[in-house]
Amino acid sequence: MEKVARVASESAVVIFSVSSCCMCHAVKRLFCGMGVNPTVYELDHDPRGADIERVLMRLLANSSAVPVPIVFIGGKLIGAMDRVMASHINGTLVPLLKEAGALWL
C-alpha cells in the first residue's frame, strides 16, 4: 500500500498498467494525445506487480472492475478506464489535469 501511495504521488499523472493490455495502451494514448506525459508503472515488469495489483483492486473497492489501467491524477485515485473516459467525455478530466499541473493550457 505504501509503494502505491508513494508512486501515485511522485508525478502529476500516474498510470498503473500491464504492457500487453489494450485498454492500458488506449489510456496512455489518450493522455499523450492531450499533451500529458504520464508516469507509467508497468506491473508485469515488477516482480511484486501481482501484489500491487491486489492493492489497487482494494483501493477501487469493486471486484467487478477491470484491474488495469488504474489512473491517479495529482496523487488522487481517479479509477480504471471507465472512470477516465467518463471524466474525459463529461469535461472534468482537463480541469483535473490542470489542477495537478499536468496541463498548462
Buried (B, 14 or more C-beta within 10 A) or exposed (E): EEEBBEBBEEBBBBBBBBEEBEBBBEBBEBBEEBEBEBBBBBBBEBEEBEBBBEBBBEBBEEEEBBBBBBBBBBBEBBBBBEBBBEBBEEEEBBEBBBEBEBBEE
